[in-house]
Amino acid sequence: MTTLYDQVTRRFEAGHAKAPPALWIDPRTYEMQDFKPAAVLIAITERERPGMLLLHRPSTMRAHPGQIAFPGGRIDPGENPVEAALREANEELGIDPGKVRVIGTSDRYRTGSGYEITPVLGVVPPDLTIYPNPAEVAQWFEAPVDFVLDPANQATRTVDYEDRKHSFVEITWSDGRQDHVIWGVTGAILHNLAHRLEWHD
């Protein structure tokens, strides 16, 4: 019997076999020289309809307040991206690193705020107990993978900021109680992952 881990691994490896750039950037970073290394965990739940764990940052946070994000943060000295993503997921959502079946790391992304983020893809059990850290998590939710990775649900928006036009991907998913608007870095990472995994096919 083929497991979700096997299915995602196959899609992930096939996508990376196409050999697109391993590094992609926010256009605002062209003139930047130094980037702080960071990592996020893209945790997919092993269900009949797999989900993806996301969180809302508190509005009081200095960086990206109120935005929807993957658990993650800076890579500490001596850590690799996988270790950092698992540590941050444990600190923010209480996810036991031993419960994560890591598939691999995806394309790094340089953000306009000066971070070079490595997404780490993994599969977690469906009955995982979540313990959100209130200092870093206002709330968390699980969105269907087939919805957030469907290009039809990834709208491109353009805004004027500092006399320039900036385009970004926006994904709106409703859980029946509220709309979760995913954009910015998280929207960009999901847009890239959609092409990597081709989940909608």
BASEKE-805948 format. One record per residue (C-alpha): x, y, z; residue number from 0; residue in one letter. Coordinates in nm, 2 decimals, always signed. Last residue first. Example, Ala and Ser with C-alpha at 12.3 -4.5 7.8 and 13.67 -1.06 7.14 Angstrom:
BEGIN
+--------+--------+--------+-----+---+
!     xx !     yy !     zz !   k ! r !
+--------+--------+--------+-----+---+
!  +1.37 !  -0.11 !  +0.71 !   1 ! S !
!  +1.23 !  -0.45 !  +0.78 !   0 ! A !
+--------+--------+--------+-----+---+
END
This chain:
BEGIN
+--------+--------+--------+-----+---+
!     xx !     yy !     zz !   k ! r !
+--------+--------+--------+-----+---+
!  -0.30 !  +1.71 !  -1.16 ! 200 ! D !
!  -0.37 !  +1.96 !  -0.88 ! 199 ! H !
!  -0.07 !  +1.83 !  -0.67 ! 198 ! W !
!  +0.18 !  +1.93 !  -0.93 ! 197 ! E !
!  +0.44 !  +1.88 !  -0.66 ! 196 ! L !
!  +0.71 !  +2.13 !  -0.77 ! 195 ! R !
!  +0.47 !  +2.37 !  -0.95 ! 194 ! H !
!  +0.25 !  +2.39 !  -0.64 ! 193 ! A !
!  +0.56 !  +2.42 !  -0.42 ! 192 ! L !
!  +0.66 !  +2.74 !  -0.60 ! 191 ! N !
!  +0.31 !  +2.90 !  -0.54 ! 190 ! H !
!  +0.31 !  +2.77 !  -0.18 ! 189 ! L !
!  +0.65 !  +2.94 !  -0.12 ! 188 ! I !
!  +0.52 !  +3.27 !  -0.27 ! 187 ! A !
!  +0.20 !  +3.26 !  -0.06 ! 186 ! G !
!  +0.40 !  +3.20 !  +0.25 ! 185 ! T !
!  +0.64 !  +3.49 !  +0.17 ! 184 ! V !
!  +0.36 !  +3.74 !  +0.11 ! 183 ! G !
!  +0.01 !  +3.59 !  +0.10 ! 182 ! W !
!  -0.24 !  +3.36 !  +0.28 ! 181 ! I !
!  -0.58 !  +3.50 !  +0.36 ! 180 ! V !
!  -0.76 !  +3.28 !  +0.61 ! 179 ! H !
!  -1.14 !  +3.34 !  +0.59 ! 178 ! D !
!  -1.33 !  +3.27 !  +0.90 ! 177 ! Q !
!  -1.58 !  +3.03 !  +1.05 ! 176 ! R !
!  -1.64 !  +2.79 !  +0.76 ! 175 ! G !
!  -1.27 !  +2.70 !  +0.73 ! 174 ! D !
!  -1.23 !  +2.95 !  +0.45 ! 173 ! S !
!  -0.92 !  +2.96 !  +0.23 ! 172 ! W !
!  -0.79 !  +3.27 !  +0.05 ! 171 ! T !
!  -0.47 !  +3.24 !  -0.14 ! 170 ! I !
!  -0.28 !  +3.55 !  -0.25 ! 169 ! E !
!  +0.03 !  +3.56 !  -0.46 ! 168 ! V !
!  +0.23 !  +3.88 !  -0.48 ! 167 ! F !
!  +0.31 !  +4.16 !  -0.73 ! 166 ! S !
!  +0.48 !  +4.49 !  -0.63 ! 165 ! H !
!  +0.44 !  +4.81 !  -0.82 ! 164 ! K !
!  +0.68 !  +5.08 !  -0.73 ! 163 ! R !
!  +0.65 !  +5.43 !  -0.59 ! 162 ! D !
!  +0.72 !  +5.31 !  -0.23 ! 161 ! E !
!  +0.44 !  +5.06 !  -0.25 ! 160 ! Y !
!  +0.18 !  +5.03 !  -0.52 ! 159 ! D !
!  +0.00 !  +4.69 !  -0.51 ! 158 ! V !
!  -0.04 !  +4.40 !  -0.75 ! 157 ! T !
!  -0.23 !  +4.08 !  -0.68 ! 156 ! R !
!  -0.18 !  +3.74 !  -0.84 ! 155 ! T !
!  -0.45 !  +3.48 !  -0.73 ! 154 ! A !
!  -0.36 !  +3.13 !  -0.62 ! 153 ! Q !
!  -0.68 !  +2.93 !  -0.60 ! 152 ! N !
!  -0.67 !  +2.82 !  -0.97 ! 151 ! A !
!  -0.30 !  +2.73 !  -0.91 ! 150 ! P !
!  -0.42 !  +2.45 !  -0.68 ! 149 ! D !
!  -0.16 !  +2.41 !  -0.40 ! 148 ! L !
!  -0.37 !  +2.58 !  -0.13 ! 147 ! V !
!  -0.68 !  +2.37 !  -0.22 ! 146 ! F !
!  -0.53 !  +2.02 !  -0.28 ! 145 ! D !
!  -0.33 !  +2.07 !  +0.05 ! 144 ! V !
!  -0.64 !  +2.12 !  +0.25 ! 143 ! P !
!  -0.58 !  +2.39 !  +0.52 ! 142 ! A !
!  -0.50 !  +2.31 !  +0.88 ! 141 ! E !
!  -0.52 !  +2.60 !  +1.13 ! 140 ! F !
!  -0.32 !  +2.78 !  +1.40 ! 139 ! W !
!  -0.39 !  +3.08 !  +1.62 ! 138 ! Q !
!  -0.22 !  +3.38 !  +1.76 ! 137 ! A !
!  +0.12 !  +3.20 !  +1.75 ! 136 ! V !
!  +0.46 !  +3.35 !  +1.85 ! 135 ! E !
!  +0.42 !  +3.45 !  +2.21 ! 134 ! A !
!  +0.11 !  +3.23 !  +2.25 ! 133 ! P !
!  +0.32 !  +2.91 !  +2.18 ! 132 ! N !
!  +0.07 !  +2.67 !  +2.02 ! 131 ! P !
!  +0.05 !  +2.32 !  +2.16 ! 130 ! Y !
!  -0.07 !  +2.09 !  +1.88 ! 129 ! I !
!  -0.15 !  +1.72 !  +1.93 ! 128 ! T !
!  -0.08 !  +1.52 !  +1.62 ! 127 ! L !
!  -0.38 !  +1.31 !  +1.53 ! 126 ! D !
!  -0.33 !  +1.33 !  +1.15 ! 125 ! P !
!  +0.04 !  +1.21 !  +1.18 ! 124 ! P !
!  +0.31 !  +1.43 !  +1.02 ! 123 ! V !
!  +0.46 !  +1.44 !  +0.67 ! 122 ! V !
!  +0.76 !  +1.67 !  +0.59 ! 121 ! G !
!  +0.88 !  +1.94 !  +0.35 ! 120 ! L !
!  +1.16 !  +2.18 !  +0.47 ! 119 ! V !
!  +1.14 !  +2.53 !  +0.31 ! 118 ! P !
!  +1.48 !  +2.71 !  +0.31 ! 117 ! T !
!  +1.44 !  +3.08 !  +0.37 ! 116 ! I !
!  +1.71 !  +3.34 !  +0.28 ! 115 ! E !
!  +1.60 !  +3.64 !  +0.49 ! 114 ! Y !
!  +1.65 !  +4.01 !  +0.42 ! 113 ! G !
!  +1.30 !  +4.16 !  +0.46 ! 112 ! S !
!  +1.24 !  +4.15 !  +0.09 ! 111 ! G !
!  +1.27 !  +3.78 !  +0.10 ! 110 ! T !
!  +1.53 !  +3.54 !  -0.05 ! 109 ! R !
!  +1.37 !  +3.20 !  -0.12 ! 108 ! Y !
!  +1.55 !  +2.86 !  -0.11 ! 107 ! R !
!  +1.41 !  +2.59 !  -0.32 ! 106 ! D !
!  +1.29 !  +2.28 !  -0.14 ! 105 ! S !
!  +1.44 !  +2.07 !  +0.14 ! 104 ! T !
!  +1.36 !  +1.70 !  +0.19 ! 103 ! G !
!  +1.10 !  +1.44 !  +0.27 ! 102 ! I !
!  +1.12 !  +1.47 !  +0.65 ! 101 ! V !
!  +0.89 !  +1.22 !  +0.84 ! 100 ! R !
!  +0.79 !  +1.44 !  +1.14 !  99 ! V !
!  +0.68 !  +1.27 !  +1.46 !  98 ! K !
!  +1.03 !  +1.26 !  +1.61 !  97 ! G !
!  +1.05 !  +1.64 !  +1.58 !  96 ! P !
!  +0.76 !  +1.66 !  +1.83 !  95 ! D !
!  +0.54 !  +1.94 !  +1.72 !  94 ! I !
!  +0.48 !  +2.19 !  +2.01 !  93 ! G !
!  +0.34 !  +2.45 !  +1.77 !  92 ! L !
!  +0.59 !  +2.74 !  +1.81 !  91 ! E !
!  +0.89 !  +2.58 !  +1.98 !  90 ! E !
!  +0.85 !  +2.24 !  +1.82 !  89 ! N !
!  +0.80 !  +2.39 !  +1.48 !  88 ! A !
!  +1.11 !  +2.61 !  +1.54 !  87 ! E !
!  +1.32 !  +2.31 !  +1.63 !  86 ! R !
!  +1.20 !  +2.10 !  +1.33 !  85 ! L !
!  +1.27 !  +2.39 !  +1.09 !  84 ! A !
!  +1.62 !  +2.45 !  +1.25 !  83 ! A !
!  +1.72 !  +2.09 !  +1.23 !  82 ! E !
!  +1.61 !  +2.06 !  +0.87 !  81 ! V !
!  +1.78 !  +2.39 !  +0.77 !  80 ! P !
!  +2.12 !  +2.28 !  +0.92 !  79 ! N !
!  +2.22 !  +2.39 !  +1.26 !  78 ! E !
!  +2.57 !  +2.48 !  +1.39 !  77 ! G !
!  +2.49 !  +2.85 !  +1.44 !  76 ! P !
!  +2.11 !  +2.90 !  +1.46 !  75 ! D !
!  +1.89 !  +2.90 !  +1.16 !  74 ! I !
!  +1.63 !  +3.18 !  +1.19 !  73 ! R !
!  +1.26 !  +3.11 !  +1.20 !  72 ! G !
!  +0.99 !  +2.85 !  +1.13 !  71 ! G !
!  +0.63 !  +2.75 !  +1.16 !  70 ! P !
!  +0.46 !  +2.82 !  +0.83 !  69 ! F !
!  +0.31 !  +3.17 !  +0.81 !  68 ! A !
!  -0.01 !  +3.37 !  +0.80 !  67 ! I !
!  +0.05 !  +3.74 !  +0.87 !  66 ! Q !
!  -0.07 !  +3.92 !  +1.18 !  65 ! G !
!  +0.27 !  +4.09 !  +1.24 !  64 ! P !
!  +0.53 !  +4.02 !  +0.97 !  63 ! H !
!  +0.83 !  +4.10 !  +1.20 !  62 ! A !
!  +0.78 !  +4.31 !  +1.52 !  61 ! R !
!  +0.52 !  +4.08 !  +1.66 !  60 ! M !
!  +0.22 !  +4.24 !  +1.83 !  59 ! T !
!  -0.03 !  +4.13 !  +1.57 !  58 ! S !
!  +0.04 !  +3.77 !  +1.67 !  57 ! P !
!  +0.14 !  +3.55 !  +1.37 !  56 ! R !
!  -0.13 !  +3.33 !  +1.23 !  55 ! H !
!  -0.04 !  +2.97 !  +1.17 !  54 ! L !
!  -0.02 !  +2.70 !  +0.91 !  53 ! L !
!  -0.04 !  +2.32 !  +0.91 !  52 ! L !
!  -0.11 !  +2.16 !  +0.57 !  51 ! M !
!  -0.39 !  +1.91 !  +0.51 !  50 ! G !
!  -0.42 !  +1.58 !  +0.34 !  49 ! P !
!  -0.76 !  +1.45 !  +0.22 !  48 ! R !
!  -0.74 !  +1.08 !  +0.32 !  47 ! E !
!  -0.52 !  +1.21 !  +0.60 !  46 ! R !
!  -0.14 !  +1.21 !  +0.66 !  45 ! E !
!  -0.10 !  +1.57 !  +0.76 !  44 ! T !
!  +0.15 !  +1.78 !  +0.56 !  43 ! I !
!  +0.40 !  +1.99 !  +0.75 !  42 ! A !
!  +0.58 !  +2.26 !  +0.56 !  41 ! I !
!  +0.85 !  +2.35 !  +0.81 !  40 ! L !
!  +1.03 !  +2.68 !  +0.77 !  39 ! V !
!  +1.40 !  +2.77 !  +0.76 !  38 ! A !
!  +1.61 !  +3.08 !  +0.80 !  37 ! A !
!  +1.95 !  +3.21 !  +0.69 !  36 ! P !
!  +2.00 !  +3.59 !  +0.74 !  35 ! K !
!  +2.08 !  +3.75 !  +0.40 !  34 ! F !
!  +2.37 !  +3.99 !  +0.32 !  33 ! D !
!  +2.42 !  +4.16 !  -0.01 !  32 ! Q !
!  +2.09 !  +4.32 !  -0.11 !  31 ! M !
!  +2.06 !  +4.50 !  -0.44 !  30 ! E !
!  +1.84 !  +4.25 !  -0.61 !  29 ! Y !
!  +1.63 !  +4.19 !  -0.30 !  28 ! T !
!  +1.32 !  +4.39 !  -0.39 !  27 ! R !
!  +1.25 !  +4.14 !  -0.67 !  26 ! P !
!  +1.18 !  +3.87 !  -0.41 !  25 ! D !
!  +1.41 !  +3.59 !  -0.49 !  24 ! I !
!  +1.45 !  +3.23 !  -0.62 !  23 ! W !
!  +1.73 !  +2.99 !  -0.54 !  22 ! L !
!  +1.75 !  +2.62 !  -0.64 !  21 ! A !
!  +1.67 !  +2.72 !  -1.00 !  20 ! P !
!  +1.47 !  +2.46 !  -1.19 !  19 ! P !
!  +1.62 !  +2.11 !  -1.22 !  18 ! A !
!  +1.33 !  +1.91 !  -1.36 !  17 ! K !
!  +1.45 !  +1.64 !  -1.13 !  16 ! A !
!  +1.33 !  +1.86 !  -0.84 !  15 ! H !
!  +0.97 !  +1.81 !  -0.95 !  14 ! G !
!  +1.01 !  +1.43 !  -0.98 !  13 ! A !
!  +1.17 !  +1.41 !  -0.64 !  12 ! E !
!  +0.89 !  +1.60 !  -0.48 !  11 ! F !
!  +0.61 !  +1.41 !  -0.66 !  10 ! R !
!  +0.77 !  +1.08 !  -0.55 !   9 ! R !
!  +0.82 !  +1.20 !  -0.20 !   8 ! T !
!  +0.46 !  +1.32 !  -0.17 !   7 ! V !
!  +0.33 !  +0.98 !  -0.28 !   6 ! Q !
!  +0.56 !  +0.78 !  -0.06 !   5 ! D !
!  +0.48 !  +0.99 !  +0.25 !   4 ! Y !
!  +0.11 !  +0.96 !  +0.17 !   3 ! L !
!  +0.15 !  +0.59 !  +0.19 !   2 ! T !
!  +0.14 !  +0.34 !  -0.10 !   1 ! T !
!  +0.00 !  +0.00 !  +0.00 !   0 ! M !
+--------+--------+--------+-----+---+
END
